[in-house]
Amino acid sequence: MEQKVLKKDQIVKLYNDLVKDYNFYAPIKEKRNIIFGKITNPEDIVLNYYNSKVPPKEILFPQTDILFEYKINGKEIEIEEPKKLDEKNIIFGIRPCDAHSFILLMNFFSQGEFKDEIIMNRRENTTLIGIGCNTPKSTCFCTSIEGNPFQKEDMDIFLVDLQDKYLVEGISDKGKKLIKRLSWLTDATNADIEMAQELGKKAEEAIVTKIDLKNIDKILDPNFDHQIWKEVSEICIGCGTCSFLCPTCTCFDVIDENVPNENRGRRVRIWDTCQSCLYTLHTSGHNPRNSCIERVRNRILHKFCYYPENYGMLGCVGCGRCVQLCPANNDLRAIIEKINKIEQKKEEKVTV
């Protein structure tokens, strides 16, 4: 399919064409932060951003999600399933790392006999129009996780910022069909395509962080009780910022809310974090992760050991949010370097 061009002053036209049939989500500025919100005014869309503070996974997996509502009539219980699951959504301006995180989310929520139909339906009805990262942040390390600031494979449509316009490329069948609907888009020139390729090379070169993750799961597996966990957890304050703002974390709690004297209520799923001391607290009072050491260890093992064992891929996309936003500056990249040195020291002893 030929690549197209979307002029920057045509964003409003694009929105008006698509909002008739889709809930349109895009990055907007809120309280000096970038978040993904449902757009009502296309003038609010911000595409020249580094990355959002809260990942767009919130659109598929909301912080507060009603699983069902119920009413009690005598001995009968009437269950009301969630509504609007068949509505079509567009996530416009999503970055490659966040688009890749949706693959990881679907791995988790489709696992096993009992699949999460709510989240799976949302994903099935969502089209991703992504945009390449021309200027990655210093905390980004997607290239260490086999990603790329111009990775297209997880998108339906891919955009490249060419200063006064965007190069538009259909990736999936869904995306190509949507581009055909936008018949007013103009054809891209060879110069446009070459400029996009050059920007992609520069963006990849701009990511200076290089982490060796090739054997990270094999190093972690036999070192569950290593003293390194005490060392890397010493400055952690247990706030959970790293996991709450992670695009691949899936921990949640479920709460039943009853309306007094009305015989009705609802079951709600809310985000939770394994970094909370209450997360694994048993009713008996026993807590298998009683200290920050166990909780920090669990987060690292989950992403770099358990996830590869279960799904054959790392549970991290290298977005750098946990590095950038940790109030204690507990840098994941530095933790991984220390983990790699465990194996290096073992090899040095064998050599001696």
KEBA-861716 format. One record per atom (N, C-alpha, C): x, y, z. Coordinates in steps of 0.001 Angstrom, whole numbers, padded with zeros to 6 digits, always signed. Each point is the difference from the previous one (the first is absolute). Last residue first. Example, Ala and Ser with C-alpha at 12.3 -4.5 7.8 and 13.67 -1.06 7.14 Angstrom:
2
+012850-002250+007080+000820+001190+000060-000770+001090+000730+000290-005720-000070-000890+001190+000000+000900+001200+000000
END
This chain:
352
+039875-018180+037811+001102+000005+000958+000287-001429+000494-003706+000632-002812+001231+000236-000756+001229-000059+000905-004317-000215+001918+000293-001247-000713+001323+000121-000760-001638+003827+002111+000443-000976+001013+000382-001319-000675-001907+003375-002653+001347+000383+000399+000576-000986+001020-004470-000459-001378+000901-000399-001074+001447+000327+000346-003395+001432+002933+000079-001467+000028+001014-000494-001043-001035+004576+000066+000842-000359+001144+000171-001514+000106-002943+001697-003276+001383+000344-000331+000960-000402+001120-004657-000448+000642+000527-001046-000877+001464+000271-000359-002206+003243+002529-000017-001245+000774+000652-001103-000822-000869+004254-001899+001324-000155+000619+000073-001241+000895-004091+001399-002080+000920-000588-000984+001381-000249+000603-003184+002275+002610-000388-001407-000168+000947-000699-000977+000480+004625+000584+000471-000719+001188-000334-001485-000092-001663+002797-003370+001463-000083-000109+000578-000769+001189-004579+000990+000065+000300-001068-000956+001506-000168-000182-001497+003551+002687-000297-001277+000657+000349-001158-000929+000284+004360-001692+001122-000282+000904-000203-001332+000714-003478+001554-002715+001156-000315-000848+001219-000354+000853-004003+001547+002067-000099-001385-000456+001213-000407-000826-000150+003830+003870+000061-000141-001454+000010-001476-000412-001505+003413+004058+000410-001404-000047-000095-000448-001458-001021+004450+002323+001030-000211-001034+000553-001424+000006-003729+001990+002602+001242-000354+000696+001155-000241-000970-004532+001027-001400+000410+001102+000877+001297-000273+000750-001738-001726-004988+000255-000520+001345+000475+001129+000911-000940+000348-004853-000968+000473+000984+000195-000551+001401+002757-001042-004062-000216+001437+000017-000788+000468+001220+000738-004653-000792+001280+000667+000215-000224+001490+000216-003635-002719-001141+000409-000341+001368+001340+000644+000349-001729+000484-004427-000808+000739+000982+000467-000263+001427+001715-001833-004428+000756+000847+000912-000808+000755+001025-000735-003438-003836-000529+001370-000117+000703+000979+000932+000423-005074-001139+001069+000989-000040-000457+001432-000116-002456-004369+000525+000091+000554-001352+001050+001100-000109-001275-004844+003076+000363+001415+000052+000115+000497-001426-000382-004673+001588-001187+000715+000452+000228+001487+000157+002264-003986-003451+000189+000789+001211-001276+000772+000336-000206-004761-002593+000409+001378-000272+000115+000750+001319-001741-004556-000513+001104+000045-000950+000436+001388-000396-003477-001708+003288-000418+000501-001305+001121+000075-001039+000400-001720+004680-001402-000245-000338-000345+000341-001451+004428+000706+001854-000331-001414+000167-001413-000304-000496+001522+004534+000069+000618-000800-001066-000318-001489+000097-001617+002702+003526-000664+000313-001267+000644-000742-001168+001957-000341+004344-001264-000723-000110-000680+000253-001351+004113+002309+000714+000181-001437+000181-001319-000752-000218+000504+004851-000234+001191-000487-000696+000291-001492+000206-003818+002574+001882+000196+000545-001335+001112-000701-000774-001036-001283+004544-001201-000129-000823+000267+000432-001435+003366+000548+003303-000149-001384-000446-001205-000167-000920+000681+004222+002006+001054-000282-000977-000139-001418-000550-002984+001316+003415-000223+000815-001197+001027-000320-001082+000457-002062+004259-001122-000540-000766-000241+000785-001284+003276+001494+003133+000416-001214-000707-001123-000530-000881-000960+003558+002871+000844+000455-001101+000443-001197-000840-002356-001038+003854-000879+000665-000965+000789+000526-001209+002211-002086+003742-000790-000979-000748-000836+000669-001095+002464+002845+002873+000915-000873-000745-000790-000970-000873-002147+002859+003156+000243+000627-001301+000908-000879-000872-002800-002590+003692+000907+001148-000016+000154+000528-001414-002767-003801+001130-000157+000834+001184+000880+001241-000004-002198-003944-002909+000923+001064-000430-000066+001102+001043-002581-003758+000796+001179-000637-000601+000992+001007-000578-003620+000298+004159+000287+000669-001265+001269-000607-000603-004223-000869+004090+001280-000355-000615+000165+000729-001325-003992+000202+002641+001023+000933+000444+001369-000307-000576-004415-002101-000884+000600-000492+001243+000998+000988+000596-002036+000683-004268-000969+000260+001079+000558-000422+001353+003589+001337-003712-001042-001011+000184-000949+000424+001119+003282+002923-003522-000344-000241+001405-001168-000976+000107+002387+002045-003960+000035-001446+000277-000336-000331+001450-000269+004564-001552-000361-000771-001195-000052-001506+000272+001288+003861+002937-001297-000658+000185-000328-000983-001116+003916+002845+000089+000135-000996+001071-001305-000754+000236+001532+002109-004829-000715+000356+001232+000149-001104+001045+001585-000223-004556+000924+000757+000844-000653+000474+001299-002189-002298-003686+000735-000954+000832+001014+000708+000893-004689+002212-001891+001419-000155-000269+000643-000986+000960-005112+001753-002557+000731-000263+001242+001468-000165-000359-005134+001838-002292+001433-000266-000069+000573-000231+001386-005127-001189-000791+000839+001185+000100+001471-000395-000099-005562-001805-000845+001426-000336-000050+000787+001311+000045-005251-001483+001699+000917+000938-000644+001427-000536+000064-005688-001222+000550+001347-000537+000216+000967+000832-000845-005114+001237+002303+000835-000260-001177+001332-000590+000428-005660+000882+001708+001410+000320+000174+000773-000294-001272-005213-000181+003053+000741+000021-001256+001450+000374+000283-003990+000129+003083+000134-001343-000575+000659+000002-001386-000989+003633+003384-000543+000026-001364+000140-001337-000718+001710+001571+004523-001462+000064-000021-000606+000015-001415+005140+001010+000051-000811-000310+001181-001492+000196-000247+003801-001441-003560-000745+001217+000294-000931-000304+001169+004927-002338-001402-001436-000167+000209-000645+001343+000314+004735-002261-002401-000604+001192+000599-001508-000204+000077+004871-003025-000584-001462+000003-000135-000556+001200+000754+005070-001076-002376-000779+000470+001141-001486-000095-000329+005378-001628-001636-001427-000017-000325-000785+000324+001260+005333+000877-002274-000807-000481+001116-001461+000056-000441+005030-000373-002873-001250+000682+000350-000630-000638+001223+004691+000152-003735-000550-000317+001329-001283+000782+000266+003181-000043-003946-001396-000440-000093-000641-000279+001358+004390+002671-003086-000445-000568+001281-001503-000263-000039+002649+002153-003559-000185-001451-000083-000460-000630+001311+001084+004786-000861-001012-000399-000990-000257-001496-000054+001434+003242+004305+000590-000933-000962-001061-000439-001007-000486+002829+004025+000198+000704-001263+000657-000881-001061-000936-001671+004399-001233+000690-000380+000130+000662-001361+003820-002090+001951-000967-000965-000521-001323+000662-000403+003596+002617+001824+000562-000784-001101-001029-000934-000620-001006+002541+003976-000022+000801-001226+000449-000821-001205-000316-001261+004880-000710-000667-001086-000082+000790-001290+002133+000568+004677-001143+000828-000401-000821-000638-001115+004233-001241+002816-001235-000790-000080-001222+000768-000456+004879+001169+000520-000910+000462+001053-001372-000677-000099+005545-001058-001443-001413-000046-000405-000891+000427+001161+004890-000593+000048-000525+001364-000160-001464+000025-000421+002332-004195+000826+000310+000879+001134-000593+001399-000141+000029-004063-003013-001240+000453+000642+000241+001036+001088+003482-002262-002563-000780+000834-000926-001293+000509+000621+002975-002844+002613+000705+001184-000484-000896+000898-000849-001545-004201+001502+000099+000932+001137+000629+001316-000465-000123-003465-003055-001356+000528+000210-000045+000954+001185+003987-002475-001231-000234+001185-000829-001365+000619+000256+001773-004176+001883+000052+001213+000817-000257+001273-000809-002107-004945-001292+001265+000740-000070-000085+001298+000813-003281-003763-001008+000407+000390+001358+001311+000790+000029-001928-001586-004140-001162+000488+000747+000407+000536+001370+002405-001842-004192+000486+000973+000977-001134+000655+000792-000154-003203-003875+000686-000666+001122+000446+000946+001117-002539+001779-003841-000647-001218+000504+000738-000659+001168+001613+003910-002627-000908+000245+001121-000496-001297+000650+002734-000061-003929+000777+000486+001141-000892+000129+001228-001952-001192-004089+000837-001115+000467+000892+000410+001169-002699+003252-002162-000860-000957+000692+000801-001165+000565+002220+003310-002659-000410+000537+001301-000857-001000+000776+002638+000123-004427-000125-001155+000911-000519+000395+001371+000240+003254-003598-000030-001256-000736-000237-001201+000905+000445+005031+000566-001112-000765+000578-000091-001405-000592+003228+004760+000460+000076-001399-000436-001065-000814+000729+000167+005413-001403-000044-000959+001106+000032-001407-000579+000836+005520-001301+000109-001347-000558+000093-000988+001162-001212+005580-001202+000004-001083+000980+000026-001355-000695-000390+004169-002397+001384-000313+000399+000076-001149+001001-003208+002160-004028-000180-000795+001218+001361-000543+000417-000468+002467-004031-000127+000895+001157-000201-000751+001307+000145-002092-004385+001342+000373+000471-000053+000867+001255-004054-001145-002136+000606-001211+000568+001391+000298+000558-002211+003462-002282-000687-000303+001260+000603-001212+000678+001519+001217-004312+000472+000952+001013-000632-000292+001356-001478-002521-003712+001391-000330+000334+000532+000898+001109-004282+000929-001708-000005-001252+000736+001398-000407+000431-000573+003726-002825-000423+000324+001369+000001-001250+000874+000820-000570-004571+001138+000666+000638-000331+000369+001454-003428-001796-002675+001021-001019+000256+001205+000592+000727-003380+002921-001443-000481-000836+001102+001027-001063+000365+000835+002669-003774+000136+000802+001217-000430-000807+001224-000658-001908-004239+001422+000029+000349+000252+000792+001278-004349-000030-001778+000347-001342+000484+001458-000053+000438-001581+003968-002014-000669-000206+001295+000424-001331+000615+001466+000962-004351+000717+000834+000972-000600-000152+001392-002126-002034-003671+001215-000733+000374+000800+000771+001040-005145+001080+000039+001057+000028-001004+001168-000860+000463-005531-000429+001170+001320+000420+000474+000983-000017-001168-005482+000856-000342+001080-000975-000124+001311+000582+000513-004812+001648+002004+000786+000083-001227+001123-001032+000008-005206+000174+002336+001437+000020+000259+000753+000025-001325-004808-000465+000352+000532+001352-000234+001494+000119+000338-002881-003923+000726+000402+000137-001402+000612+001360-000317-001122-003262+004056+000457+001394+000020+000538+000350-001392-001447-004372+000719-001157+000835+000335+000363+001479-000028+003366-003194-000524-000799+000104-001224-001245+000851+000229+002682-001058+003719+000641+001003-000847-000774+000179-001306-001370-003397+002954-000347+001314+000535+000615+001112-000849+001066-004458-001006-001404+000251-000333-000418+001391+000473+004242-001559+001177-000040+000299-001431-001428+000318-000455+000693-001429+004480+000531+001340-000229-000078+000406-001471-001268-004381+001237-000937+000957+000597+000447+001437-000286+002839-003506-001189-001131+000080-000928-001030+001012+000495+004896+000974+001699-000911-001152+000037-001083+000161-001056+003204+003395-000095+000768-001177+000412-000886-001252-000030+000350+005286-002393-000876-001061+000511+000812-001242+000305+001552+005345-000066+000202-001334-000580-000952-001002+000644+001452+005667-000620-001034-000930+000472+000190-001342-000709+002731+004965+001358-000044-001121-000933-000938-001041+000600-000276+005348+001072+000284-001353+000481-000026-000972-001177+001140+005686+000689-000955-001023-000418+000410-001337+000604+002586+003999+000453-001282+000653-000278-001095-000991-000396+004148-001907+001926+000008+001453+000257-001367+000633-000252+000548-004745-000260+000902+000582-000994-000054+001528+000054-001431-004761+002977-000049+001459+000001+001074+000539-000954-002699-004794-000166+001316+000571+000253-000111+001511-000140-003511-004630+000871+000281+001361-000436+001450+000355+000299-003425-004682-000679+001206+000595+000570+000251+001366-000614-004147-004020+000995+000484+001066-000876+001188+000654+000690-001526-003781+001984-000846-000167-001179+000390+001024-001067+003445-002181+003842-000959+001046-000328-000958-000479-001085+003980-002265+001766-001103-000129+000952-001098+001037-000236+004158-000275-002632-000726-001269-000096-001233-000087+000898+003589+003569-000694-001324+000141-000607-000906-001205+000224+004570+002952+002098-000562-001336-000181-001457+000085-000439+003653+003418+001054-000851+000032-001190-000591-001384-000276+002927+000764+003695-000864+001194+000060-000891+000168-001220+001534-004846+001891+000563+001048-000829-000907+001220+000099+001300-005354+002401-000946+000981-000507+000728+001050-000811+001789-003787+002673-000355-000328-001384-001114+000888-000539+002206+000741+004138-001043-001019+000152-000573-000331-001375+003277+003365+000649+000586-001110+000761-000985-001153+000149-001240+004118-002044+000859-000770-000908+000691-001160+000709-002757+003216+002348-000778-000989-000751+000879-000851-000914+000622+003648+003667+000920-001084-000343-000710-001111-000779-000282+005591+002276-000550-001059-000860+001048-001073-000274+000599+004258+002444-000363-001160+000824-000565-001156-000825+001202+004326-001808+001239-000634+000469-000279-001249+000824-003551+001449-003800+000552+000567+001236+001267-000756+000411-001734+000603-005251-000181-000797+001226+000631+000692+001210-001688+001709-004853+000969+000399+001031-000249-000786+001287-002554-000950-003914+001127+000690-000633+001098+000341+000995-003944-003783-000121+000668+000901+000949+001203+000642-000688-004832-001884-002333+001378-000281+000362+000571+001032+000962-005262-001516-000393+000938+000980-000536+001404-000315+000493-005381-002522-000793+001178+000348+000779+000880+001020-000687-005110-002252+000343+000689+000885-000937+001193+000571+000754-003600-004338+000748+001147+000778+000467+000608+000794-001157-005071-002319+001514+000957+000217-001077+001115+000917+000508-004024-003460+002313+000853+001193+000070+001007+000008-001143-003265-003505+001456-000716+001127-000588+000814+001293-000009+001660-004086+001916-000457-000395-001331-000640+001183-000727+001255+000504+004532+001163-000009-000906-000419-000338-001421-003298-000117+003356+000463+001376-000216+001160+000024-000993-001564-004170+001365-000951+000656-000904+000427+001432-000292+002504-002419+003164+000220-000536-001338-000945+000626-001020-000482+001044+004601+001187+000637-000570+000248-000500-001423-003613-001983+002234-000201+001450-000015+001170+000685-000690-000002-004727+000850-000726+000393-001200-000181+001512-000088+003514-003377+002324-000649+001251+000367-000687+000573-001241+000866-005380+001069+000579+001182-000614-000786+001236+000408+000862-005229+001655-000932+001102+000229+000632+001301-000486+002451-004049-000485-001366-000388-000362-000959+001175+000088+005228+001145-000827-000753-000986+000774-001417-000211-000474+002389+004642-001227+000647-001228+000467-000991-000924+000696-000413+004607-001880-000580-001100-000784+000547-001353+000435+001432+004185+001954-001448-000049+000182-000688-001067-000863+004861+000699-000187-000439-000269+001374-001511-000217+000078+001965+001174-004150+000563-001281+000439-000545-000380+001368-001019+004242-001665-000865-001047-000546+000530-001387+000336+002589+003748+001252-001258-000014+000747-000907-001125-000480+003983+000774-002359+000265-000611+001299-001269-000076+000845-000213+002236-004100+000258-001413-000269+000193-000736+001325-000374+004627+000136-001307-000623-000175+000136-001481-000330+003814+002854+000313-000491-000432+001317-001366-000666-000105+002058+002055-003774+000522-001341+000273-000495-000520+001349-001062+004396-001183-000731-000924-000880+000463-001431+000241+002295+003383+002228-001320-000218+000593-000859-000907-000862+004283+001239-001587+000150-000795+001223-001349-000306+000633+000166+002850-003905+000258-001427-000260+000129-000852+001265-003092+004424+000206+001406-000264-000301+000230-001503-000183-004634+003012-001007+000641-000894+000967+001436-000271-000445-003717+002746-002106+001238+000568+000527+000694-000855+001035-005111-000860-000608+000761+000789-000966+001259+000553+000666-004006-003927+000452+001024+000631+000833+000982+000643-000964-005407-001668-000396+001273+000316-000628+000906+000599+001059-004780-003356-000047+000907+001008+000546+001180+000222-000929-005479-002196+000316+001279+000082-000688+000828+001152+000575-003940-003195+002471+000288+001289-000620+001393+000003-000614-002188-003544+002622+000096-000160-001442+000244+001334-000708-000659-000458+004761+001207-000753-000330+000177-000167-001505-003573+002272+002915+000868+000714-000951+001279-000755-000353-002402-001285+004660-000541+000513-001251+001121+000564-000874-000326-004068+004099+000507+001317-000427-000544+000389-001375-003086-003280+002901+001352-000033-000545+000456+001397-000414-003584-001822+003773+000075+000893-001156+001450+000074-000464-003380-003482+003125+001349+000479-000323-000060+000860-001259-003494-001799+004159+000080+000435-001397+001380+000612-000253-002497-003572+003681+001076+000978-000194+000120+000294-001486-003937-002188+003757+000578+000120-001342+001088+001078-000029-002946-001137+003699+001033-001015-000122+000701+000050-001362-002268+004325+001372-000342-001202+000755+001135-000994-000046+001296+003392-002842-001456+000021+000140-000434-001284+000687+004726+003131-001129-000564-001144+000714-001498+000198+000160+004269+001743-003518-001170+000365+000793-000548-001278+000630+005038+001944-002454-001023-000993+000335-001143+000618+000802+004719+000796-003628-000881+000542+001042-001090-001037+000270+005432-000280-002035-001444-000193-000181-000726+000714+001135+004563+000893-001085-000088-001324-000603-001445-000408-000235+002711+004891+000355-001178-000721+000499-000117-001330-000741+004412+003195+001101-000733-000672-001063-001162-000793+000600+004380+003758+000784-001216-000479+000663-000928-000549-001075+004147+001152-001483+000374-000035+001413-001163-000468+000860+000101-001658-005127-000146+001229+000781+000431-000166+001465+000952-002293-004766+000051-000532+001364-000070+001192+000968-000150+000863-004623-000430-001399-000035-000218-000560+001398+001512+004409-000394-001183-000038-000863-000561-001414-000078+004072+001003+002313-001178+000351+000786-001278-000044-000837+004486-000520-001687-000645-001270+000368-001280+000270+000780+003225+003420-001507-001334-000161-000598-000631-001360+000243+003500+002425+003534-000004-000671-001309-001406-000165-000551+001944+003997+003143-000796-001219+000170-000085-000685-001361+002599+003648-000323+000318-000437+001368-000731-001304+000303+001438+001175-005081-000991+000377+000999+000442-000488+001380+003522+001447-003836-000868-001120+000315-000969+000442+001083+002371+003095-002972+000955-001098+000183-000750-001296+000289-002097+004000-003112+000239-000325+001402+000999-001138+000088-002841+002633-003639+001433+000238+000209+000346-000183+001480-004500-000369-001566+000780-001095-000576+001507+000200+000147-005187+001556+002031+001424+000353+000048+000795-001194-000531-005472+002142+000066+000935-001099-000265+001440+000513-000031-004145+002661+000465+000697-000382+001230+001078-001055-000236-003125+001675-003326+001061+000988+000227+000817-000348+001244-003978-002397-001347+001251-000455-000614+001158+000984+000147-004325-001086+003175+000503+001138-000773+001346-000383-000612-002184-003199+002421-001223+000697-000411+000350+001241-000818+002502-004975+001737+000046+001325-000604-001403+000506-000332+002355-003392+003828-001001-000026-001060-000169+001414-000537+004759-001401+002143-001383+000259+000372-000924-000111-001193+005358-000846+002159-000883-000344-001108-001438+000182+000466+004450+002869+001769-000796-001199+000236-000779-000324-001279+004249+003405+002120-000673-000551-001174-000726-001269+000416+001186+004509+003164+000368-001357-000392-000732-000381-001281-000669+004127+002473+001405-000020-000428+000518-001409-000322-004665+000767+000986+000810+000343+001173+001493-000206-000285-002239-001659-003916-000842+000190+001186+000901+000203+001217-000111-000606-005871+000717+000514+001159-000992+000234+001131-000212-003862-004040-000363+001384+000308+000791+000440+001236-000484-004368-003996+000729+000678+001074-000434+001459+000137-003573-003628-001777+001273+000546-000464+000709+000663+001176-004829-002950-001942+000908+000291+001107+001331+000485-000558-005447-000861-001559+001310+000455-000463+000844+000414+001199-004427-003267-001583+000470+000792+001131+001454+000340-000294-003167-000993-004215+000963-000465+000995+000043+000922+001213-002647+000696-004079-000116-001445+000198+000890-000552+001109-000256+004686-001257-001386-000427-000253-000200-001474+000359+004260+002274+000037-000735+000019+001274-001462-000401-000181+003236+000516-003687+000041-001267+000726-000865-000023+001260+000524+003878-002989-000382-001144-000835-000162-001279+000820+001574+003978+002064-001417+000139-000336-000488-001165-000860+004645+000239+001101-000835-000252+001187-001488+000019-000365+003048+001227-003343+000125-001422+000312-000908-000373+001167+000361+004535-001035-000792-000703-001019+000027-001508+000241+002733+002663+002704-001408+000230+000341-000910-000729-000990+004626-000027-000836-000326-000851+001159-001472+000146+000372+002668+002365-003483-001127-000882-000345-000385-000934+001142+003775+003158-000240-001242+000772+000148-001235-000816-000402+004381-001835-000398-000292+000233+001414-001275+000810+000217+000635-003383-004170+000522+001307+000397-000438+000302+001431+000818-004763-002521-001002+000734+000767+000626+001318+000414+001021-004123-003917+000428+001153+000784-001213+000639+000661+001488-005325-001978-000753+001235-000171+000600+001102+000868+001435-005050-002603+000007+000816+001208-000625+001359-000300-001155-004798-002531+000760+001234-000046-000083+000743+001340-000360-005395-000496-000839+001196+000000+000874+001246+000000
END
